[in-house]
Every structure is written in structure tokens, then in C-alpha cells.
Amino acid sequence: MTPTDSELLELAREAAQHAYAPYSDFPVGAALLFSNGRVVTGCNVENASFGLTICAERTAVTRAIISGEPNRSERPRIVAAAVVGLKAQPCYPCGACRQVLSEFGCERVIVAEHDRAHSVPFAELLPYAFGPDSL
């Protein structure tokens, strides 16, 4: 059964509870729904050398690839990416995360806005994206 937008946001919220954010105190969680129905979560992990910090969305993508999502012969496709910042609503993906999500054909992003699910077509967040077809 495919999770609802609200269920994906709840999974992202749970992932944010695991964030390592001692410098910004800005925990973020993400839940990615793949075309095969699998959901993979991630949280942000900060570093004293701020440029080495990794966002929740990229952590989730990395977890999906490491765990074999879905197989090596095809690029995984993200149907939806839910993102929750525990200290800010809405919390949209940063530019770097948008580029990474674009690599995997992300169709839409779900954020919490006034504790309700708000879905945005991905093309509105990153129009004219550079991707595999650009090469």
C-alpha cells in the first residue's frame, strides 16, 4: 500500500528526531517514496567544518543506493520526497538537495505547512534542471 502524504511527513518527522545538528540546532528529516513503493528515510548530519554537513534528503538518497534501491541496471525513481524541519514550516530542500533529487526523477516534494501536507511539483522547485539527459 502506498503511503499518504501525511504518512510520509510523519516518517520524515520521525527521521528528524535522529538528526545530528549541534551547530545549527535545526533538525531535518526526509522520507523518499520510490516508484517500487519503498520508502527510505534520512536526517541531516552536521560537521564542525560546515561544508561537510549532509542534508536529510541526500542522506536518504545515499541510504537508498547503499541498500540496493532498486537495482544497478536502472536509476531509481523518486515519486515523492517529504521534508520536515522540526524548527521551521515549511522546510523546502536546499539547492544542492534539489539537484540530487532531480538526478532520480523526483516528481514532487511534500512539506508540512501549518501541520498540513502541501505538495509541490518538483519542476516548480528546480525548473530547467541539469540532469542525465543534459549530458
N, C-alpha and C positions, 0 to 999 in steps of 0.2 A: 504494500500500500504506500502510495506517495504521500510524504508528509505535507501538511498545510503550511502556509507562510508563517502562521503563528507558531507552529511546532518547530519550524526551522529557526525562528527567532529565539525560542526557548533553548534550543540546543546551543545556539551561539552565546546566549546569556550564561549558560552553564559553563561553556568553554572559557568565557571571560573570567570566571572565578579562579581559573588556574594561571592567569596571566602573571608574568614576572615584570612588574612595572615600578621598580623602586625609585626611579628618577622622575618620571612624569606623573606618577600616580594616576595613570589613565589606562585602566584595563580594557582590553577589547577582545571580543570573541567572534569567530566566524563559523558558519556551517555551510558547506558546499553540497548541493544536491547534483549528482551526476546523472547522465542520461540512462544509466542502467539501474537507477533507483537508490544507489548507495549514497550515504551521507557521511562526510568526513569533516571533523571539526579542527579548529586551531585557535591559538591565542597569541597575543603579542609577547615577545621576549626581548626585553631591553638589555642594553650593554652600556657600560661606562663610556665607551667610545661610541657615541650616539649613532654614528653612521653604520654601525654593525647591528643595530636593532632590527628585528624582523617582525613584520606586522602579522596579525592574526590570519589574514587571507592567504598570505604567502606561506605561512606555517601549514595551513590546511592543504594547500596545493602540494607542498612538499611531502606531507604525510600520505596523501593520496598516491603520489608517484612511487614513493618508497614501498607502499603496501601493495603495489601492482595494479593500480587503477587505470583502466580495466585490463589492458594487456599492452605489450610492447609494440604490436603491429599497427595500432591505431592511436591517435591522440585522444585522450579523454575529453569529453564534452561536458561542460558545466551548464546545467539547466538554470540553476538559481544559486545566488550567493547571499546568505543572510549575514548581516554585520550588526553587532551590538557593542556600543561603548557604554560602560557602566556609569560614566560620569557625564555623558552628553547624548542627547537625542535630537535629531537623527545623527548617525555616525556613518558617513559615506566612506568608501575606500579611498585611500590616497592615490596620487597619480601613478606611483610605482606598482601598487596593487592592481589598479585598473589595467595597466599594461600586461601584467602577468595573467589576470583573469581573461583578458582578451585572447591570449595565446590558446586558451582552452575553450574558446567559443561561448563564453558566458552570455546567456540570453537576458538575464535580468538580475537586479540587485534588490534585496529586501532590507529595509531598515525599520527600526521602531520610531514612530513619530507620535508623541503623546500616548505611548503604550499601545499603539495600534500598528499593525503591519502596513507598510507603504512600499509598493513595488514600482521600480523604475526600469524601463527598458535600458539595457546596457549601452546601446548605441547613443543614448542621450548623455551618458556619463563620459564616453570616450568616442566622439564622432571621428571619423577618418582615422581609425586606429591602424597602427603599423602591426602587421602580423605575418604569419607564414605565407599568405598569398601575396604579400608585398615583395617577397624575395624572388 
